[in-house]
Amino acid sequence: MAKLYFRYGAMGCGKTMQLLQVAFNYEERGHKVCVIKPAMDTKNGDWLLTRIGPERRTDFTFTKDDNLFDKVKEGFSDVACVLVDEAQFITPEHADQLSEIVIRLGIPVMAYGLRLNFRQTDGGFEGATRLLQIAHDIEEIKTICECGNKATRQARFLDGELVTTGPDILIDDGSTKIEYRALCPACFLAYLENSPK
């Protein structure tokens, strides 16, 4: 039976790398896959890039107004799996459409993304929240903090200072150094206590 999978983890845990490995495994065995991501993730255009090298062009990117069920049904109904990168940026409606792909088309969907945003206090990303509610299978992809403990938090740094306010999506425009780090709760709190008020 096809399922909706949500694989989440902190920044740098290898979500995109795992997605690319799954795509490779299917294709090595002669199966087609459909690899997609939200168009609002503009940093690499329609490419998925990893920190350690492997990359791949998406089959399509999508906007908040696109219906993922319709797009897959019309152009990719023959695939063995749909793979979604940066799933935290999808809408709750997109999450429901991914579920519909699983239920009505019998195609497994694996979505990879962050669970929480950098603010840590407002419920996180709507798409990730909906996936946590409806996915058949949920798994954390683990990574470590700079101190060596398990990282569970996303932290945004602007010009080297931790920030906990601002929009969910902030793309580097060259005027401010934007950096995201995966931190354990203790290191996040330490940075928070030492940040300018």
C-alpha positions in Angstrom: 0.0 0.0 0.0 1.3 3.5 -0.9 2.0 5.8 2.0 2.8 9.5 2.6 6.1 9.8 4.3 7.5 12.8 6.1 11.2 12.9 6.8 12.3 15.9 8.9 15.4 17.1 10.5 17.4 20.1 11.5 19.5 22.1 8.9 22.4 20.1 7.5 21.2 16.7 8.5 21.2 15.4 4.9 17.5 15.6 3.9 18.2 16.4 0.3 21.0 13.8 0.1 18.6 11.2 1.3 16.0 12.3 -1.2 18.6 12.0 -4.0 19.6 8.5 -2.7 16.0 7.4 -2.9 15.6 8.7 -6.4 18.8 6.9 -7.5 17.7 3.6 -5.9 14.4 3.7 -7.8 16.0 4.7 -11.1 18.8 2.2 -10.8 16.0 -0.5 -10.8 14.3 0.9 -13.8 11.6 3.0 -12.1 10.6 6.6 -12.9 10.4 9.1 -10.1 9.0 12.7 -9.9 11.2 15.1 -7.9 9.7 18.5 -7.0 10.1 21.4 -4.7 8.4 24.7 -3.9 9.3 27.6 -6.3 9.7 29.9 -3.3 13.0 28.1 -2.6 14.9 30.3 -5.1 18.5 29.8 -3.9 19.3 27.1 -6.5 16.6 27.7 -9.1 15.0 24.3 -10.1 18.1 22.3 -8.9 18.5 20.3 -5.7 22.0 20.7 -4.4 23.7 19.0 -1.5 26.6 20.2 0.7 28.7 17.2 -0.3 28.2 17.3 -4.1 25.3 15.3 -5.6 22.7 17.4 -7.4 19.7 17.0 -9.6 17.2 19.1 -11.6 13.6 18.9 -10.3 10.9 17.6 -12.6 9.0 20.8 -11.7 8.8 23.5 -9.1 5.4 24.7 -7.9 3.8 27.8 -6.4 1.2 28.1 -3.7 -1.6 28.2 -6.3 -0.6 24.9 -8.0 -2.6 21.8 -7.4 0.0 19.0 -6.9 -2.6 16.2 -7.3 -3.6 17.6 -10.7 0.1 18.1 -11.8 1.1 14.6 -10.9 -2.1 13.0 -12.4 -1.7 14.9 -15.7 2.1 14.5 -16.2 3.5 11.9 -13.8 0.9 9.3 -13.2 3.4 6.6 -14.3 6.0 7.2 -11.7 6.9 4.9 -8.9 7.4 7.6 -6.3 7.0 11.4 -5.8 9.8 13.0 -3.9 9.3 16.5 -2.4 12.3 18.6 -1.2 11.9 21.7 1.2 8.5 20.4 2.2 8.3 22.9 5.1 7.5 25.5 2.4 4.4 23.7 1.1 0.9 24.9 2.1 -1.4 22.8 4.2 -3.5 22.4 1.0 -0.4 21.0 -0.8 0.1 18.5 2.0 -3.5 17.3 1.5 -2.9 17.1 -2.2 0.1 14.9 -1.6 -2.1 12.6 0.5 -4.6 12.5 -2.3 -1.8 11.4 -4.7 -1.1 8.5 -2.3 -4.8 7.6 -1.8 -6.2 8.1 -5.3 -3.3 7.4 -7.5 -1.5 4.7 -5.4 1.8 6.5 -5.7 4.0 6.8 -2.6 5.1 10.3 -1.6 8.2 11.1 0.4 8.4 14.7 1.7 11.6 16.0 3.2 11.8 19.2 5.2 12.3 21.1 8.5 9.8 20.6 11.3 10.3 23.9 13.0 11.2 27.4 11.9 14.0 29.5 13.5 11.6 31.3 15.9 10.8 28.0 17.7 7.6 29.6 19.3 4.8 30.0 16.8 4.0 26.5 15.6 6.6 26.2 12.9 5.9 25.9 9.3 2.3 25.3 8.2 3.2 22.6 5.6 5.4 20.7 8.1 2.6 20.9 10.7 0.1 19.5 8.3 2.5 16.7 7.2 3.0 15.8 10.9 -0.8 15.5 11.2 -1.5 13.4 8.2 1.6 11.4 7.2 1.4 7.7 7.4 5.1 7.4 8.4 7.2 10.1 10.2 10.9 9.8 10.8 13.5 12.2 12.2 16.8 12.5 10.3 19.4 13.2 13.0 22.4 15.5 13.0 24.7 17.0 15.5 25.2 20.4 17.0 28.5 22.3 17.0 29.0 21.0 20.6 28.5 17.3 19.5 25.0 16.8 21.0 21.9 16.0 18.9 20.7 19.1 17.1 17.0 19.8 17.0 16.8 23.5 16.5 17.2 25.8 13.5 18.9 29.1 14.4 19.1 32.1 12.1 22.2 34.4 12.4 22.4 37.8 10.7 25.9 39.2 10.5 26.9 36.7 13.2 24.1 37.5 15.7 21.3 35.1 16.6 17.8 36.5 15.6 14.4 35.1 16.6 12.2 37.5 14.6 11.5 38.1 11.0 9.9 36.3 8.0 10.1 32.5 7.7 11.8 32.8 4.3 14.8 35.1 4.0 17.0 34.7 1.0 20.5 36.2 1.0 20.6 39.3 -1.1 24.2 40.1 -0.4 23.6 43.1 2.0 23.5 41.0 5.2 25.3 37.7 5.9 22.5 35.2 6.6 23.5 31.9 8.2 21.5 29.0 9.5 22.9 26.6 12.0 21.5 23.4 13.5 21.8 23.6 17.3 20.9 21.5 20.4 18.5 23.2 22.8 21.3 24.1 25.3 23.4 25.8 22.6 20.4 27.6 21.3 19.6 28.9 24.8 23.2 30.0 25.3 23.2 31.9 22.0 19.9 33.4 23.0 21.1 34.6 26.4 24.2 36.1 24.9 22.5 37.9 22.0 22.0 41.7 22.0 18.7 42.7 23.5 
